[in-house]
């Protein structure tokens, strides 16, 4: 396996890789993805794109809590 699979540059900058933090704390999928996208924002892809991805997961969770369709805009 390549280093980009085992130790991707966009996550190696942190003392604890986001996936380790997420799994150690037994976080829900939506919460983990928010952390992942915010942590890598501007380091892997376009920063705005990663922040929009995090925003999308936040909106989906809000929709769920408000009893709406999860994928509503």
N, C-alpha and C positions, 0 to 999 in steps of 0.2 A: 504494500500500500504506500501511496505517496505521502509526503509530509503534509500536503494540503488536505488529506483525509484525516490523518492522525493528529496533526498539530497545525491547523489552519492559522495563517498569519493574522487574520482579522479577529481571532479570539485569543491568541497567545500573548497579547499585550497585557492581559489581566492576570492577577495573582491566582485567581480561580477561574477556570474556563466556565462560561455560562452554563453549558450542559451539566457540568459537575455540580454547580450551585443549584440548578433547577432540580436535578434528580436527587441530590442529597436532601433537599428540603421537600421532596415529594409534592412538587407544585403541579397544578392543573395545566393541561395543554395550552390553553389560551394565555395563562399567566407566563408560562415558560417562553412562549413565542414573543410576547411583548418584551421580556427581558433580553432574549436573543437578538431581536431586531434593534432595540435601543442600544445594546452593547456594541453591535457591529456597525451602527450608523456612521457612514462616512469613511469606513475602513475597508469594506468589501465592495459595495455598490455605491451608487449615488446616495448621499445622506438623506435627501428628501424622500427618495423611494423607500428606504428602510424605515424611516419615521412614519410614512404612510402605511406601511405594512403593520407596524405596531399599532397605529391608530385604528386600523381595520379590525384587529383582534379586540381592541378595547371596545369598539362600537358593537361588535358581535356579542360581547359579554353584557354590555348595557342592554342591548335588545333582549337578550335572554332574561335578564333580571326584571325587565319591564313587561315581560310576557308577549313580546312581539316575535315575528319570525327572526331567527338568528341572523339570516343573511340580508335583512332589510337594510337599505342605505341609511 
